[in-house]
Amino acid sequence: MVGLLRTWPLVICVVLMACEGSSYSNVGTTSSSSPTNSQIQHTTSDKRIGPGSSAEELIWLGESVGYKIRWTTHDLYVESALGTDRIWASFVEEGFQDFTASYIHAKRPNRKIEDCTYERRLTLLSVVGALVSFEDEYADFCGGAHPSEDYRFTTLDLSKSGGISYVRQESTPMMNIDMADPPKKIVKLTDYFAGRDILRALLADRVIQTALDSFDLKPPPRSLRELSDLLATQGYVLGSSGLGLPPDYLTRFAFHHLEGDKVAVRLSLSSASVANQSEREQIGLLLPVPEKLAAPFRSASTGRQGFLMKDTERIARGKATVFNFPE
């Protein structure tokens, strides 16, 4: 349906930074546990990541299927009958702890963690019923010629328990989901859409078509499993595009707009090389609206309850939730 799509411009102030490169493999990784306190905590090195600005500004306030959602420049707050949860603070703090552990493990001579900068920029993309999608932009800098940066979309189900986290790996950026043991709150496209419909939409995309043609494979994959197995043989790189479709790609989505009885889904692509790691690219899938989500999609599309990605730029007005180290 839709070929390669660029996201709207986002301003990210990142100096030239050292890059460890993206890793799509979960081999040799361990999941780190989430902090029990939803507030930002000090790391073991007594270093702290904090909000990008001292003043907290409201970006969006709304309600969806009984959840009161407040997005500010400091966090994403969700209020329900069980109380109020801060969705992003402990999640980002855990990522910073993983970054610190990776840095210490690398044993860089004559460098200290104090010499590094670390930034996460989070933007709410869509709210459909209990499903909340956001963009997560990552950057760290510890000296060198290139930045370590990447971005992804992530979708949560607020009705599910537990926290959210990525897999701890040996190098940054660490933005992968362990598909063997994913956090319960993080959902994937196949939880709501038929695999055959997702595969059909993927195979219709120009970027996927070009990549498959370069693999010189016939016939094309007949299932999502076959597609994943094929991508694994190519290191999850989409031909010569310099972009990748990682093993957890089914968790990297947000809802963009409605077209009749179908919903346009945006799937974020990750960089597959240092040269283009600052790229913010997507592909578009057009999928039949699931019956159980039909009413929430209509409400989000009109802005009555929630919103879709087509309205994010207007709602955000250039603002985002930013966490920085040093504070």
C-alpha positions as CSV (number, residue, x, y, z in Angstrom):
1,M,0.0,0.0,0.0
2,V,2.3,2.6,1.3
3,G,6.0,2.7,0.6
4,L,8.6,4.2,2.8
5,L,7.2,7.0,4.9
6,R,9.1,9.7,6.8
7,T,8.0,10.9,10.1
8,W,7.3,14.6,10.7
9,P,10.4,16.6,11.7
10,L,11.5,16.2,15.3
11,V,14.2,18.3,16.8
12,I,16.8,16.3,18.6
13,C,19.9,18.0,19.8
14,V,22.6,15.4,19.7
15,V,26.3,16.2,19.3
16,L,28.7,13.8,17.5
17,M,28.7,10.7,19.6
18,A,30.2,7.2,19.8
19,C,28.0,4.5,18.4
20,E,28.0,0.9,19.5
21,G,25.4,0.1,16.7
22,S,22.0,-1.6,16.7
23,S,21.8,-5.2,17.6
24,Y,18.8,-7.4,16.6
25,S,19.9,-10.5,18.3
26,N,18.8,-11.6,21.7
27,V,21.7,-14.0,22.1
28,G,23.7,-13.2,25.2
29,T,21.2,-10.8,26.6
30,T,19.4,-10.9,29.9
31,S,16.2,-9.1,30.9
32,S,16.6,-6.6,33.8
33,S,13.9,-6.2,36.4
34,S,11.8,-3.1,36.6
35,P,12.2,-0.8,39.6
36,T,9.4,-1.3,42.1
37,N,8.9,2.4,42.7
38,S,7.3,4.3,39.9
39,Q,9.3,7.4,40.8
40,I,12.7,8.1,39.2
41,Q,15.4,6.4,41.4
42,H,19.1,6.8,41.8
43,T,21.2,4.3,40.0
44,T,23.8,2.1,41.7
45,S,26.5,4.7,40.6
46,D,24.3,7.4,42.3
47,K,23.8,9.0,38.9
48,R,20.4,10.3,38.0
49,I,18.4,10.8,34.8
50,G,15.7,13.4,35.1
51,P,13.1,15.4,33.2
52,G,14.4,17.6,30.4
53,S,12.8,20.7,32.0
54,S,12.1,21.7,35.5
55,A,8.6,23.0,34.7
56,E,5.9,20.4,34.0
57,E,3.6,21.3,31.1
58,L,0.4,19.6,30.1
59,I,0.5,18.3,26.5
60,W,-2.8,16.3,26.3
61,L,-5.5,15.3,28.7
62,G,-8.2,12.8,27.8
63,E,-10.3,9.7,28.7
64,S,-10.6,6.4,27.0
65,V,-12.6,3.3,28.1
66,G,-12.5,4.4,31.7
67,Y,-8.8,5.5,31.8
68,K,-8.0,9.1,32.5
69,I,-4.7,9.9,30.6
70,R,-2.6,12.9,31.2
71,W,0.5,13.4,29.0
72,T,3.0,16.0,30.2
73,T,6.5,17.1,29.6
74,H,7.5,15.0,32.6
75,D,5.6,11.7,32.1
76,L,2.5,9.8,30.9
77,Y,0.0,9.4,33.8
78,V,-2.8,6.9,33.7
79,E,-5.6,7.1,36.3
80,S,-8.0,4.2,36.9
81,A,-10.0,2.7,39.7
82,L,-6.7,1.2,41.0
83,G,-5.0,4.6,41.3
84,T,-2.6,6.6,39.2
85,D,0.4,5.0,37.4
86,R,3.4,6.8,35.9
87,I,4.1,4.9,32.7
88,W,7.5,6.2,31.5
89,A,9.6,7.3,34.5
90,S,10.6,3.9,35.8
91,F,10.8,2.5,32.3
92,V,13.4,5.2,31.2
93,E,15.2,4.8,34.5
94,E,15.6,1.1,33.9
95,G,17.0,1.9,30.4
96,F,19.5,4.3,31.9
97,Q,20.6,1.6,34.4
98,D,21.1,-0.8,31.5
99,F,23.1,1.8,29.6
100,T,25.3,2.4,32.7
101,A,25.9,-1.3,33.2
102,S,26.8,-1.7,29.5
103,Y,29.3,1.2,29.8
104,I,30.9,-0.2,32.9
105,H,31.1,-3.6,31.4
106,A,32.9,-2.2,28.3
107,K,35.7,-0.9,30.7
108,R,36.5,2.1,28.5
109,P,40.0,3.4,29.6
110,N,40.3,6.9,30.8
111,R,36.5,7.5,30.6
112,K,33.8,7.9,33.2
113,I,30.1,7.7,33.0
114,E,30.1,11.4,34.0
115,D,31.6,12.1,30.5
116,C,28.5,10.7,28.8
117,T,25.1,12.1,27.9
118,Y,21.9,10.1,27.6
119,E,18.6,11.2,26.3
120,R,15.1,9.7,25.8
121,R,12.4,11.6,24.0
122,L,8.9,10.1,24.2
123,T,5.9,11.1,22.1
124,L,2.3,9.8,22.5
125,L,1.2,8.7,19.0
126,S,-2.3,7.1,19.5
127,V,-4.8,6.2,22.1
128,V,-7.4,3.5,21.0
129,G,-9.5,2.1,23.8
130,A,-6.9,0.7,26.3
131,L,-4.2,0.6,23.6
132,V,-1.6,3.4,23.9
133,S,1.2,3.8,21.3
134,F,4.2,6.0,21.7
135,E,7.4,6.9,19.9
136,D,10.6,6.3,21.8
137,E,13.7,8.2,20.5
138,Y,17.1,7.2,22.0
139,A,20.5,8.9,22.0
140,D,23.7,8.5,24.1
141,F,27.1,10.1,23.7
142,C,30.3,9.1,25.4
143,G,32.8,10.7,23.0
144,G,33.9,9.6,19.5
145,A,32.8,10.2,15.9
146,H,29.2,9.0,15.7
147,P,26.1,8.9,17.9
148,S,24.5,5.9,19.3
149,E,20.8,6.5,18.5
150,D,17.7,4.9,17.3
151,Y,13.9,5.1,17.6
152,R,10.9,2.8,17.7
153,F,7.1,2.7,18.2
154,T,5.8,0.7,21.1
155,T,2.2,-0.1,22.0
156,L,0.8,-0.9,25.5
157,D,-2.4,-2.4,26.7
158,L,-3.3,-0.4,29.8
159,S,-5.7,-3.2,31.0
160,K,-2.8,-5.6,31.4
161,S,-0.6,-5.7,34.6
162,G,3.1,-5.3,34.9
163,G,5.7,-2.8,33.8
164,I,7.4,-2.3,30.4
165,S,11.1,-2.8,29.5
166,Y,13.5,-3.6,26.7
167,V,16.1,-6.3,26.8
168,R,19.5,-5.5,28.4
169,Q,22.2,-6.1,25.8
170,E,26.0,-5.5,25.6
171,S,25.8,-2.5,23.4
172,T,23.5,0.5,22.8
173,P,20.9,1.4,21.8
174,M,18.9,-1.2,23.7
175,M,15.4,-1.0,22.2
176,N,14.5,-4.6,21.5
177,I,11.7,-6.7,23.0
178,D,12.5,-10.2,24.2
179,M,9.9,-12.1,22.1
180,A,10.5,-15.3,24.1
181,D,9.4,-13.5,27.3
182,P,7.8,-10.1,26.4
183,P,6.4,-7.8,29.1
184,K,2.7,-8.5,29.4
185,K,1.8,-4.9,28.9
186,I,3.6,-4.6,25.5
187,V,1.4,-6.0,22.7
188,K,1.9,-7.1,19.2
189,L,-0.1,-6.7,16.0
190,T,-1.0,-10.4,15.9
191,D,-2.9,-9.9,19.2
192,Y,-5.6,-8.0,17.3
193,F,-5.1,-8.7,13.5
194,A,-5.0,-12.0,11.6
195,G,-1.5,-13.1,10.5
196,R,-2.6,-13.6,6.9
197,D,-3.8,-10.0,6.7
198,I,-0.6,-8.6,8.2
199,L,1.5,-10.7,5.8
200,R,-0.6,-9.6,2.8
201,A,-0.1,-5.9,3.8
202,L,3.7,-6.4,4.3
203,L,4.1,-8.1,1.0
204,A,2.3,-5.2,-0.7
205,D,4.7,-2.6,0.7
206,R,7.3,-1.3,-1.8
207,V,10.2,-1.5,0.7
208,I,9.4,-5.1,1.6
209,Q,8.9,-6.0,-2.1
210,T,12.3,-4.5,-3.1
211,A,14.1,-6.4,-0.3
212,L,12.5,-9.7,-1.2
213,D,13.4,-9.2,-4.8
214,S,17.0,-8.7,-3.8
215,F,16.9,-12.0,-1.9
216,D,16.0,-13.7,-5.2
217,L,13.4,-15.8,-3.4
218,K,10.4,-17.5,-5.1
219,P,7.7,-18.0,-4.1
220,P,7.4,-15.3,-1.4
221,P,6.9,-16.2,2.2
222,R,3.6,-17.9,2.9
223,S,3.4,-17.0,6.6
224,L,4.8,-14.5,9.1
225,R,7.0,-17.3,10.4
226,E,8.5,-17.8,7.0
227,L,9.0,-14.1,6.6
228,S,10.8,-13.9,10.0
229,D,12.9,-17.0,9.2
230,L,13.9,-15.4,5.9
231,L,14.8,-12.1,7.5
232,A,16.9,-13.9,10.0
233,T,19.1,-15.3,7.2
234,Q,19.7,-11.6,6.1
235,G,20.5,-10.3,9.6
236,Y,17.0,-8.6,9.5
237,V,18.3,-6.1,7.0
238,L,15.9,-5.0,4.2
239,G,18.2,-5.4,1.2
240,S,20.2,-2.3,0.4
241,S,17.9,0.1,2.2
242,G,20.1,0.3,5.2
243,L,17.0,-0.3,7.3
244,G,16.0,-3.3,9.3
245,L,12.9,-5.2,10.4
246,P,14.0,-6.7,13.7
247,P,12.6,-9.9,15.3
248,D,10.2,-7.8,17.4
249,Y,8.8,-5.8,14.5
250,L,5.2,-6.8,15.4
251,T,5.5,-4.8,18.6
252,R,6.7,-1.6,16.8
253,F,3.4,-0.1,15.6
254,A,1.0,2.7,16.0
255,F,-2.5,3.5,14.5
256,H,-2.5,6.3,12.0
257,H,-6.0,6.8,10.5
258,L,-9.1,5.0,9.3
259,E,-9.9,4.3,5.6
260,G,-13.5,2.9,5.5
261,D,-13.5,-0.4,7.4
262,K,-9.7,-0.5,7.5
263,V,-7.1,1.1,9.7
264,A,-3.7,2.4,8.5
265,V,-1.0,1.1,10.7
266,R,2.5,2.6,10.8
267,L,5.4,0.2,11.5
268,S,8.7,1.8,12.6
269,L,11.9,0.5,10.9
270,S,15.2,0.4,12.7
271,S,18.5,1.5,11.3
272,A,20.7,-1.4,10.2
273,S,24.0,0.5,10.0
274,V,25.8,3.4,11.7
275,A,25.5,5.5,8.5
276,N,21.8,6.0,8.7
277,Q,21.0,5.4,12.4
278,S,19.5,8.9,12.7
279,E,16.8,8.0,10.1
280,R,13.2,8.0,11.2
281,E,11.5,5.7,8.7
282,Q,8.2,3.8,8.6
283,I,6.2,1.6,6.4
284,G,2.4,1.6,6.2
285,L,0.0,-1.3,6.4
286,L,-3.7,-1.2,5.7
287,L,-5.5,-3.8,7.8
288,P,-9.2,-4.7,8.4
289,V,-10.5,-3.2,11.6
290,P,-11.1,-5.9,14.2
291,E,-14.7,-6.0,15.4
292,K,-13.8,-5.7,19.0
293,L,-11.9,-2.5,18.2
294,A,-14.4,-0.9,15.8
295,A,-16.0,1.4,18.4
296,P,-12.7,2.5,20.0
297,F,-11.3,3.3,16.5
298,R,-14.3,5.4,15.7
299,S,-14.0,7.3,19.0
300,A,-10.3,7.8,18.5
301,S,-10.6,8.9,14.9
302,T,-13.1,11.7,15.9
303,G,-11.2,12.6,19.0
304,R,-14.2,11.8,21.2
305,Q,-12.1,9.3,23.2
306,G,-8.4,9.1,22.4
307,F,-6.8,10.0,19.1
308,L,-4.9,8.6,16.2
309,M,-1.4,9.3,14.9
310,K,-2.8,11.6,12.1
311,D,-3.5,14.1,14.9
312,T,-0.4,13.7,16.9
313,E,1.5,16.7,15.4
314,R,-1.4,19.0,16.1
315,I,-1.8,17.7,19.6
316,A,1.8,17.7,20.6
317,R,2.7,21.1,19.1
318,G,6.3,20.2,19.0
319,K,6.4,19.1,22.6
320,A,7.5,15.7,24.0
321,T,8.4,14.0,27.3
322,V,12.2,14.3,27.5
323,F,14.6,12.6,30.0
324,N,18.2,13.6,30.2
325,F,21.5,12.6,31.8
326,P,23.0,14.7,33.2
327,E,19.9,16.4,34.5
